Structure formats: structure tokens, C-alpha cells
Amino acid sequence: MANSFVHVHLVALRYFSETVRSGSMRQAGEVLAVSASAINRQIMKLEDQLQCRLFERRAEGVRLTAAGEVLYQYVRRLDRELERAIGQIDDLRGLRRGHVHIACEAGIGRDFLPAVLADFHASHPGVTYKVEIKSALEILEQVATDEIDIGIAMSPPTRPEAAIGGRALMPLGVIAAPGWPLAAKSSLRLQDLGGERYIRAKDGMGGGYGWQKIIDQGAPQAAILETNSPDIMSVMVKAGLGIGIRSPIGIMSDLSRGELSFVPLDDSLAPHPSLTLFVRGGRILSSGGAVMLEMLREALPAFSQRVWDLAGAQMPLGGISTGAS
């Protein structure tokens, strides 16, 4: 068995892994621009070499057998190692090509990332990118399992595998439709919000983890709606259903156009969230990943200042860290 596996072709493994991801050989063929029969032949060769079935073939698609599950975990690790090898080769090419895989939250992808990617692309036009929109917990999981190069999230719970590559504190405040009675104030405390109709964000949405429960304890608002989407919260606030509490990231255009009002919270019970860059601890990034991380770090101070200015609040001293920890 061991000797036969040495002769497994990388193309066959690629066809196998894409079939797992796609759920059928037909869909895998569409992704890889080959026929389903060609994929089936390669997988049958794998099964013959390994002397076991890798898939249960069904009318609606395929399902991994126990042996297939074992092989797929191996192939995923092999893919990551191959990407690293290509990344190191790219180092020798002076970043004439390469690939950087980033995961971030939706608001960060809207307001922070585009300008950095545009600057990076201007200097390194041969590099390509993959940007996935994920929740903060999903981003930390992908960093920890080496599935992405860089993760960007708002104050997620830390975990030992994820090293902080840079962070900046961001304002937290109340958003409301224009004309809301308290919108003229320069800042608010939680106790000022008693009796207001409240659109509650699920913990971890729009400004990090932990503060939402503290807010619930500190101000008995009448929550008329709960959502797991900061965008839905903003839409509902615009419609006049109530107020919301979040960071400005993701709604900066709305605030600039005056479509939403933002009043900073100045309350020790509602601490500032931080926009945080994450990489896997001990991982050597490819040249493209390393340069991208450095550009993201360099962009943090100016972006942070822009957010605080838009919020109408003073950035705290020491609110930015651009070094790895």
C-alpha cells in the first residue's frame, strides 16, 4: 500500500479534492474545465491504487467513505504545504506573481480593505487575491488552521494559535435615523438610552465580543429586533424602527452622506472594540503575504484617525499598535 501511494499523481488528488468540495464529479468538472468522465477515471485509479473506495456514488452526487475522509484531510494539508512552497518560490521572483488569501468581516471588507488592496496592486500587479467574508470566530478558526494568510476582525476572543499583527481601537456608538432627539449630543452613556426602542446585534456583530452583554446589563432597553447582521441593523435603523449600537466601520458612507447619525458612547461599561490583524503564530508568510501584512499595518493609523473623526470623538492615547504580538 505504501509503495503504491508514492505513485499517486497530483492531478488525481486535485480532481479528488475538487469533487469533495463541489459535491459531484459533474460540478467538479465545470470548475476544472474537464469532463466528469475524466475526473471519474482519475478517481478510479486512486481507488485502485489504494485498494478501497473513496466515494459512495449516488444519483445526486458523491459522499466520502471513511477512507475518503482520511485521504481528504491529507490532501488539504498537502494543498497548504504546496501553497507555501509556491510562496517561497515567489520570494525569489521578487513578487512578480503570487497569491494572498485574506478573510475579514463585511464592514472591514467595505471600508478598510479596498484602499490597501488598490495600493498593493499598483506596486505588485502580478499578485492575485482571495478575500472571504466571514464572522470573527470563523476568521480566527481559519487563522488557527492555516487556511488563510491574514485575518481581520473586530475584537474576537483570542486563541493561542493566532498572533496579533496589528490593531487599532475604534469608537463604539449609537446609530439612529437623522432627527433622532438625542443625536445632537456629543456623547452618550448607557443610562441615557433607557426607554429607547433598540435593535440588538447578536454578540460579535459590528463591534466585537463581550460588550453586547454588558450593554444589556447596563441599560434596560426595549429590544424590538435582534439580528446577526450589522447591515440589517443599519437598514432597520434607517427605517426608524429604533436605535442600534455598533462601530462606524461598515457604515462610513452612510455617515458621510448623513443617512445615519452616530453618537459616541463614553461609558466604561461599553469598551472600545479594536480592528485587529491576525496571522498564525510562528508561520512564515509568503513574500506577498508579508508585504500585504505590512501595508495593512501601515494603513491602520490613518484609517483609525478617519474613523474617529467621522465619529466626532477623540482617539484614545495608545489606541494603535502596529507591531506583532
C-alpha positions as CSV (number, residue, x, y, z in Angstrom):
1,M,0.0,0.0,0.0
2,A,2.7,2.5,0.9
3,N,4.7,1.8,-2.3
4,S,1.6,2.2,-4.4
5,F,0.7,5.6,-2.9
6,V,4.0,7.0,-3.8
7,H,2.9,6.8,-7.5
8,V,-0.3,8.7,-7.0
9,H,-0.5,11.6,-9.4
10,L,-1.1,15.2,-8.1
11,V,-3.7,15.7,-10.8
12,A,-5.7,12.8,-9.5
13,L,-5.5,14.3,-6.0
14,R,-6.6,17.6,-7.3
15,Y,-9.6,16.0,-9.1
16,F,-10.4,14.2,-5.9
17,S,-10.3,17.2,-3.6
18,E,-12.4,19.4,-6.0
19,T,-15.0,16.6,-6.2
20,V,-15.2,16.7,-2.4
21,R,-15.6,20.5,-2.4
22,S,-18.1,20.5,-5.2
23,G,-20.2,17.6,-4.1
24,S,-20.3,15.9,-7.5
25,M,-18.0,15.0,-10.4
26,R,-20.1,17.0,-12.8
27,Q,-19.7,20.2,-10.8
28,A,-16.0,19.5,-10.2
29,G,-15.6,19.1,-14.0
30,E,-17.2,22.5,-14.5
31,V,-14.8,24.1,-12.0
32,L,-11.7,22.4,-13.5
33,A,-12.9,22.7,-17.2
34,V,-12.6,18.9,-17.7
35,S,-15.2,16.2,-18.3
36,A,-16.8,14.4,-15.5
37,S,-15.7,11.1,-17.1
38,A,-12.1,12.2,-16.9
39,I,-12.4,13.0,-13.2
40,N,-14.1,9.6,-12.6
41,R,-11.3,7.8,-14.4
42,Q,-8.6,9.5,-12.2
43,I,-10.6,8.8,-9.0
44,M,-11.0,5.2,-10.0
45,K,-7.2,5.0,-10.5
46,L,-6.8,6.3,-7.0
47,E,-9.2,3.8,-5.6
48,D,-7.4,1.0,-7.5
49,Q,-4.0,2.1,-6.1
50,L,-5.3,2.4,-2.5
51,Q,-7.4,-0.7,-2.8
52,C,-10.5,0.9,-1.3
53,R,-13.5,3.0,-2.3
54,L,-13.1,6.8,-1.7
55,F,-16.7,7.8,-2.6
56,E,-20.2,6.4,-2.4
57,R,-21.6,7.3,-5.8
58,R,-25.2,8.4,-5.8
59,A,-27.6,9.9,-8.3
60,E,-27.5,13.3,-6.6
61,G,-23.7,13.3,-6.2
62,V,-21.0,11.7,-4.1
63,R,-20.3,11.1,-0.5
64,L,-16.9,10.4,1.1
65,T,-16.3,7.0,2.6
66,A,-14.3,6.7,5.8
67,A,-11.1,6.1,3.7
68,G,-12.1,9.1,1.6
69,E,-12.3,11.3,4.7
70,V,-8.8,10.2,5.7
71,L,-7.4,11.0,2.3
72,Y,-9.1,14.3,2.1
73,Q,-7.6,15.5,5.3
74,Y,-4.2,14.6,3.9
75,V,-4.9,16.4,0.6
76,R,-5.9,19.6,2.5
77,R,-2.6,19.5,4.3
78,L,-0.8,18.8,1.1
79,D,-2.5,21.8,-0.6
80,R,-1.4,24.1,2.2
81,E,2.2,22.9,2.0
82,L,2.2,23.3,-1.8
83,E,0.9,26.9,-1.5
84,R,3.8,27.6,1.0
85,A,6.3,26.2,-1.4
86,I,5.0,28.3,-4.3
87,G,5.0,31.3,-2.0
88,Q,8.7,30.8,-1.2
89,I,9.4,30.4,-4.9
90,D,7.6,33.7,-5.4
91,D,10.0,35.3,-2.9
92,L,12.8,34.5,-5.4
93,R,10.8,36.1,-8.2
94,G,10.6,39.5,-6.5
95,L,6.8,39.4,-6.2
96,R,6.2,39.3,-9.9
97,R,3.4,36.9,-9.1
98,G,1.9,35.3,-6.0
99,H,-1.4,34.9,-4.2
100,V,-2.6,36.3,-0.8
101,H,-5.6,34.8,1.0
102,I,-7.5,37.1,3.4
103,A,-10.6,36.7,5.5
104,C,-12.4,39.6,7.1
105,E,-15.8,40.8,8.3
106,A,-18.1,42.5,5.9
107,G,-17.7,46.1,7.2
108,I,-13.9,45.8,7.2
109,G,-14.1,44.5,3.6
110,R,-16.2,47.5,2.7
111,D,-14.4,50.4,4.4
112,F,-10.8,49.3,5.2
113,L,-9.5,46.7,2.8
114,P,-10.2,48.2,-0.7
115,A,-7.8,51.1,-0.5
116,V,-5.0,48.9,0.8
117,L,-5.5,46.3,-1.9
118,A,-5.6,49.0,-4.6
119,D,-2.2,50.4,-3.3
120,F,-0.7,46.9,-3.1
121,H,-1.9,46.0,-6.7
122,A,-0.4,49.2,-8.1
123,S,3.0,48.1,-6.8
124,H,2.6,44.4,-7.4
125,P,0.2,43.9,-10.4
126,G,1.1,40.2,-10.8
127,V,-0.2,39.2,-7.4
128,T,-3.7,37.8,-7.1
129,Y,-6.0,37.7,-4.0
130,K,-8.8,35.8,-2.4
131,V,-11.0,37.7,0.0
132,E,-13.6,35.8,2.1
133,I,-16.2,37.5,4.2
134,K,-16.6,35.6,7.5
135,S,-17.6,36.1,11.1
136,A,-15.0,36.9,13.6
137,L,-15.0,33.4,15.1
138,E,-14.7,31.8,11.6
139,I,-11.8,34.1,10.8
140,L,-9.9,33.1,14.0
141,E,-10.6,29.4,13.2
142,Q,-9.1,29.8,9.7
143,V,-6.1,31.6,11.0
144,A,-5.5,28.9,13.6
145,T,-5.8,26.1,11.0
146,D,-3.6,27.8,8.4
147,E,-6.4,28.1,5.9
148,I,-5.7,31.9,5.3
149,D,-2.7,34.1,5.3
150,I,-4.2,37.1,7.1
151,G,-7.4,37.6,9.1
152,I,-9.0,40.9,10.0
153,A,-11.7,41.1,12.6
154,M,-13.2,43.3,15.4
155,S,-12.2,42.2,18.9
156,P,-12.8,38.4,18.6
157,P,-11.9,36.1,21.5
158,T,-8.2,35.4,21.4
159,R,-6.8,32.0,20.9
160,P,-3.1,30.8,21.3
161,E,-2.6,29.9,17.7
162,A,-3.5,33.4,16.4
163,A,-0.8,36.1,16.7
164,I,-1.8,39.8,16.6
165,G,-0.1,41.5,13.7
166,G,-1.5,45.0,14.5
167,R,-4.6,46.6,15.9
168,A,-6.4,49.9,16.4
169,L,-9.1,50.9,18.9
170,M,-12.3,52.0,17.2
171,P,-15.2,54.1,18.6
172,L,-18.4,52.4,19.7
173,G,-21.6,54.4,19.5
174,V,-25.3,54.7,18.9
175,I,-26.7,54.9,15.4
176,A,-30.1,56.4,14.6
177,A,-32.1,57.9,11.8
178,P,-31.5,61.6,11.2
179,G,-33.5,63.8,13.5
180,W,-33.4,61.4,16.5
181,P,-33.8,63.6,19.6
182,L,-30.5,62.6,21.3
183,A,-28.5,62.9,18.1
184,A,-27.5,66.4,18.9
185,K,-25.4,65.3,21.9
186,S,-21.7,65.0,21.6
187,S,-21.6,61.7,23.5
188,L,-23.9,59.3,25.4
189,R,-23.9,57.0,28.3
190,L,-25.8,53.7,28.5
191,Q,-28.1,55.2,31.1
192,D,-29.2,57.8,28.6
193,L,-30.8,55.1,26.4
194,G,-33.4,53.8,28.8
195,G,-36.8,53.5,27.1
196,E,-35.5,53.8,23.6
197,R,-36.6,51.1,21.0
198,Y,-33.5,49.0,20.5
199,I,-32.3,46.9,17.6
200,R,-30.0,44.4,19.2
201,A,-27.0,42.9,17.4
202,K,-26.1,39.3,18.1
203,D,-22.9,39.1,20.2
204,G,-19.9,39.6,18.0
205,M,-21.6,41.6,15.3
206,G,-20.4,45.1,14.4
207,G,-18.0,45.8,17.3
208,G,-16.5,42.7,18.8
209,Y,-17.4,40.3,21.5
210,G,-18.4,40.8,25.1
211,W,-19.7,44.4,25.1
212,Q,-23.2,43.5,23.9
213,K,-24.0,41.6,27.1
214,I,-22.5,44.4,29.2
215,I,-24.8,46.8,27.4
216,D,-27.8,44.7,28.1
217,Q,-27.0,44.7,31.8
218,G,-26.2,48.4,31.9
219,A,-29.3,49.7,30.1
220,P,-32.7,48.0,30.1
221,Q,-33.6,49.0,26.5
222,A,-36.7,47.6,24.9
223,A,-35.2,45.3,22.2
224,I,-37.7,45.0,19.4
225,L,-35.5,43.1,17.0
226,E,-32.3,41.0,17.1
227,T,-30.1,40.3,14.1
228,N,-26.9,38.6,13.3
229,S,-26.2,41.2,10.5
230,P,-24.8,44.7,11.1
231,D,-26.1,45.7,7.7
232,I,-29.6,44.6,8.6
233,M,-29.3,46.6,11.8
234,S,-28.4,49.7,9.9
235,V,-31.3,49.2,7.4
236,M,-33.8,48.9,10.2
237,V,-32.4,52.0,12.0
238,K,-32.8,53.9,8.7
239,A,-36.4,52.8,8.6
240,G,-37.0,54.3,12.0
241,L,-37.6,51.1,13.9
242,G,-35.2,52.0,16.7
243,I,-31.6,52.7,17.5
244,G,-28.5,50.4,17.3
245,I,-25.1,50.2,18.9
246,R,-22.0,49.4,16.7
247,S,-18.8,50.8,15.4
248,P,-18.8,53.1,12.3
249,I,-16.9,50.5,10.2
250,G,-19.2,49.3,7.5
251,I,-21.4,52.4,7.6
252,M,-18.9,55.1,6.9
253,S,-20.5,56.1,3.6
254,D,-23.9,56.3,5.3
255,L,-22.5,58.6,8.0
256,S,-20.7,60.8,5.4
257,R,-23.9,61.2,3.5
258,G,-25.9,62.0,6.6
259,E,-28.2,59.0,6.1
260,L,-27.4,57.8,9.6
261,S,-26.5,59.7,12.8
262,F,-23.7,58.4,15.1
263,V,-23.2,59.5,18.7
264,P,-20.1,58.0,20.5
265,L,-20.7,56.1,23.7
266,D,-18.5,57.4,26.5
267,D,-19.1,54.7,29.1
268,S,-16.7,52.3,30.9
269,L,-19.3,49.6,30.6
270,A,-19.0,49.7,26.8
271,P,-15.3,49.5,26.0
272,H,-13.8,50.4,22.6
273,P,-13.5,47.4,20.2
274,S,-10.4,47.0,18.2
275,L,-9.8,46.3,14.5
276,T,-7.2,43.5,14.7
277,L,-4.9,41.9,12.1
278,F,-4.2,38.2,12.8
279,V,-1.7,35.7,11.4
280,R,-0.9,32.2,12.6
281,G,1.8,32.3,15.3
282,G,5.1,31.1,14.0
283,R,4.0,30.9,10.4
284,I,6.4,32.3,7.8
285,L,4.2,34.2,5.3
286,S,5.0,34.2,1.6
287,S,6.6,37.3,0.3
288,G,3.2,38.6,-0.9
289,G,1.6,37.9,2.5
290,A,4.4,39.6,4.4
291,V,4.2,42.7,2.3
292,M,0.4,42.8,2.5
293,L,0.5,42.5,6.3
294,E,3.0,45.4,6.4
295,M,0.8,47.5,4.2
296,L,-2.3,46.8,6.4
297,R,-0.3,47.8,9.5
298,E,0.9,51.0,7.8
299,A,-2.7,51.8,6.8
300,L,-4.1,51.4,10.4
301,P,-3.2,54.9,11.8
302,A,-4.7,57.0,9.0
303,F,-7.8,54.8,8.8
304,S,-8.3,54.8,12.5
305,Q,-8.0,58.6,12.6
306,R,-10.5,58.9,9.8
307,V,-13.0,56.7,11.7
308,W,-12.6,58.7,14.9
309,D,-13.0,62.0,13.0
310,L,-16.2,60.7,11.4
311,A,-17.5,59.6,14.8
312,G,-16.8,63.0,16.2
313,A,-14.7,61.6,19.1
314,Q,-11.1,61.8,20.3
315,M,-8.9,58.7,19.6
316,P,-7.5,57.4,22.9
317,L,-3.8,57.7,23.5
318,G,-2.1,54.4,22.7
319,G,-5.0,53.3,20.7
320,I,-2.9,51.9,17.9
321,S,-0.4,49.1,17.9
322,T,1.3,48.2,14.6
323,G,3.8,45.7,15.9
324,A,3.3,41.9,16.1
325,S,2.5,40.3,19.5
